[in-house]
Amino acid sequence: MRASLFRGASPRRTPLHTRSRGPHDPRSARVAHSLALVRSARLAIVRALATGALVVIGSETLLACPVCFGAEETSMIDGAKLGVAVMLAVLFAVQGGFVGFFLYLRKRAKRNAELELDAEWSDLQRGA
């Protein structure tokens, strides 16, 4: 399938032959991208409306649980605090491991650079 386009207004000029638009045409990719954006925008609007309807209709059940809403000091709140402390401890342990590993790599790179410099210096002294 070839489409002919004329250069200018005169049909007497030679036609400019172009390929038909296929799946690899940038214009068709632009159209597909814009259709995907429209679909995602519609989905976001539907989700927002559904969430708003849930908030209006079921507002009693959507309130926070007693632990988050400010209940008195119980063992459940103490457990939640301990869980947060444990997660922070694990986080800092992993980050400390990364820092230690990179410091080890830095020290090793410095040592290798010094060994290479010493080897090059001894080669230069032997050559003279």
LINGI-V965988 format. One record per helix or strand. SS is the DSSP state (a for helix, b for strand). FROM is the first residue (numbers start at 0). TO is the last residue. If there is no record, write none. Layout:
ss;from;to
SS;FROM;TO
SS;FROM;TO
This chain:
ss;from;to
b;1;5
b;14;18
a;25;56
a;65;68
a;74;126
